[in-house]
Amino acid sequence: QVQLEESGGGLVQAGGSLRLSCAASRSISNMYEMGWYRQAPGKERELVARFTARGSIDYADSVKARFTISRDNTKNTVYLQMNNLAPEDAAVYSCNARLTVGGGKYWGQGTQVTVSS
C-alpha cells in the first residue's frame, strides 16, 4: 500500500504558474505507474501526465508544452509544474500510483486548482 498527499494547489490568474507536489509514504523508485489526473465539475476524470512502466512519460494533448511532470526519488515525491494556466485547467488534481502491473490504483485526496480569467 501507499499513501499519497498532494499539495500546491490554489488560485492563480490565467497565464500564471503553479507547482503541485505528491508525496508518497514509500519509495517511488519502482512504482509501475505514477502521475496526475484531474477532474473538473461535471466532467470525467482525465489523465494529465504520468510516468509509465516503460520509462516514458504520457501527457494529455491539452497540457503538452505547458505542464511538466518530474520526480525526486530521494524525496519520494512527484511534481507537476503547470505554466501558462488557462481557466479550462481548473479542476481537482489528484495524484495516482500503481505499485505493480495489474495492481490496484492508489489516490491522494486531491488539491484544488482555480484559474481566474
One Martini backbone bead per residue (centre of mass of N, CA, C, O) as a GRO file, in nm:
protein
  117
    1GLN     BB    1   0.102   0.033   0.009
    2VAL     BB    2  -0.009   0.385  -0.033
    3GLN     BB    3   0.044   0.722   0.045
    4LEU     BB    4  -0.104   1.031  -0.074
    5GLU     BB    5   0.017   1.382  -0.092
    6GLU     BB    6  -0.107   1.682  -0.177
    7SER     BB    7   0.025   1.997  -0.314
    8GLY     BB    8  -0.012   2.350  -0.445
    9GLY     BB    9  -0.266   2.461  -0.465
   10GLY     BB   10  -0.490   2.721  -0.617
   11LEU     BB   11  -0.490   3.060  -0.699
   12VAL     BB   12  -0.485   3.178  -1.044
   13GLN     BB   13  -0.397   3.341  -1.308
   14ALA     BB   14  -0.400   3.372  -1.617
   15GLY     BB   15  -0.068   3.258  -1.706
   16GLY     BB   16   0.015   3.114  -1.473
   17SER     BB   17   0.168   2.934  -1.191
   18LEU     BB   18   0.217   2.590  -1.076
   19ARG     BB   19   0.316   2.356  -0.808
   20LEU     BB   20   0.289   2.021  -0.767
   21SER     BB   21   0.267   1.778  -0.499
   22CYS     BB   22   0.367   1.423  -0.435
   23ALA     BB   23   0.363   1.238  -0.144
   24ALA     BB   24   0.505   0.941  -0.045
   25SER     BB   25   0.520   0.659   0.191
   26ARG     BB   26   0.711   0.545  -0.033
   27SER     BB   27   0.881   0.421  -0.263
   28ILE     BB   28   0.904   0.525  -0.625
   29SER     BB   29   1.114   0.373  -0.803
   30ASN     BB   30   0.904   0.099  -0.861
   31MET     BB   31   0.677   0.210  -0.992
   32TYR     BB   32   0.466   0.143  -1.240
   33GLU     BB   33   0.283   0.402  -1.177
   34MET     BB   34   0.284   0.774  -1.202
   35GLY     BB   35   0.052   1.056  -1.137
   36TRP     BB   36  -0.185   1.279  -1.303
   37TYR     BB   37  -0.511   1.398  -1.231
   38ARG     BB   38  -0.837   1.531  -1.341
   39GLN     BB   39  -1.139   1.717  -1.211
   40ALA     BB   40  -1.415   1.860  -1.329
   41PRO     BB   41  -1.707   1.985  -1.320
   42GLY     BB   42  -1.898   1.747  -1.496
   43LYS     BB   43  -1.645   1.564  -1.536
   44GLU     BB   44  -1.415   1.355  -1.621
   45ARG     BB   45  -1.157   1.189  -1.548
   46GLU     BB   46  -0.813   1.286  -1.630
   47LEU     BB   47  -0.529   1.275  -1.780
   48VAL     BB   48  -0.218   1.451  -1.757
   49ALA     BB   49   0.032   1.284  -1.613
   50ARG     BB   50   0.289   1.016  -1.662
   51PHE     BB   51   0.457   0.747  -1.547
   52THR     BB   52   0.578   0.467  -1.695
   53ALA     BB   53   0.688   0.141  -1.716
   54ARG     BB   54   0.868   0.216  -1.980
   55GLY     BB   55   0.989   0.518  -1.903
   56SER     BB   56   0.774   0.711  -1.980
   57ILE     BB   57   0.573   0.995  -2.091
   58ASP     BB   58   0.248   1.113  -2.035
   59TYR     BB   59   0.031   1.342  -2.215
   60ALA     BB   60  -0.193   1.558  -2.251
   61ASP     BB   61  -0.263   1.751  -2.514
   62SER     BB   62  -0.360   2.010  -2.342
   63VAL     BB   63  -0.051   2.021  -2.180
   64LYS     BB   64   0.144   2.038  -2.377
   65ALA     BB   65   0.415   2.266  -2.316
   66ARG     BB   66   0.307   2.344  -2.005
   67PHE     BB   67   0.360   2.071  -1.869
   68THR     BB   68   0.558   1.912  -1.594
   69ILE     BB   69   0.691   1.610  -1.508
   70SER     BB   70   0.837   1.498  -1.195
   71ARG     BB   71   1.113   1.355  -0.991
   72ASP     BB   72   1.204   1.249  -0.642
   73ASN     BB   73   1.329   0.970  -0.503
   74THR     BB   74   1.451   1.085  -0.231
   75LYS     BB   75   1.139   1.210  -0.165
   76ASN     BB   76   0.891   1.066  -0.280
   77THR     BB   77   0.833   1.272  -0.536
   78VAL     BB   78   0.587   1.434  -0.733
   79TYR     BB   79   0.558   1.662  -1.006
   80LEU     BB   80   0.369   1.966  -1.126
   81GLN     BB   81   0.430   2.182  -1.379
   82MET     BB   82   0.236   2.484  -1.432
   83ASN     BB   83   0.189   2.664  -1.727
   84ASN     BB   84  -0.013   2.872  -1.867
   85LEU     BB   85  -0.280   2.904  -1.737
   86ALA     BB   86  -0.622   2.805  -1.768
   87PRO     BB   87  -0.950   2.786  -1.700
   88GLU     BB   88  -0.959   2.477  -1.810
   89ASP     BB   89  -0.759   2.377  -1.566
   90ALA     BB   90  -0.971   2.366  -1.370
   91ALA     BB   91  -0.933   2.152  -1.078
   92VAL     BB   92  -0.894   1.841  -0.945
   93TYR     BB   93  -0.587   1.721  -0.831
   94SER     BB   94  -0.454   1.387  -0.867
   95CYS     BB   95  -0.281   1.136  -0.729
   96ASN     BB   96  -0.116   0.842  -0.876
   97ALA     BB   97  -0.077   0.480  -0.804
   98ARG     BB   98   0.107   0.189  -0.923
   99LEU     BB   99   0.284  -0.083  -0.816
  100THR     BB  100   0.167  -0.299  -1.021
  101VAL     BB  101   0.088  -0.507  -1.242
  102GLY     BB  102  -0.260  -0.516  -1.193
  103GLY     BB  103  -0.285  -0.325  -0.982
  104GLY     BB  104  -0.391  -0.105  -0.779
  105LYS     BB  105  -0.509   0.211  -0.720
  106TYR     BB  106  -0.384   0.515  -0.589
  107TRP     BB  107  -0.506   0.796  -0.391
  108GLY     BB  108  -0.544   1.106  -0.334
  109GLN     BB  109  -0.733   1.387  -0.221
  110GLY     BB  110  -0.649   1.641  -0.348
  111THR     BB  111  -0.618   1.952  -0.546
  112GLN     BB  112  -0.701   2.278  -0.593
  113VAL     BB  113  -0.757   2.444  -0.910
  114THR     BB  114  -0.766   2.796  -0.981
  115VAL     BB  115  -0.871   2.999  -1.269
  116SER     BB  116  -0.850   3.325  -1.360
  117SER     BB  117  -0.959   3.564  -1.618
   0.00000   0.00000   0.00000
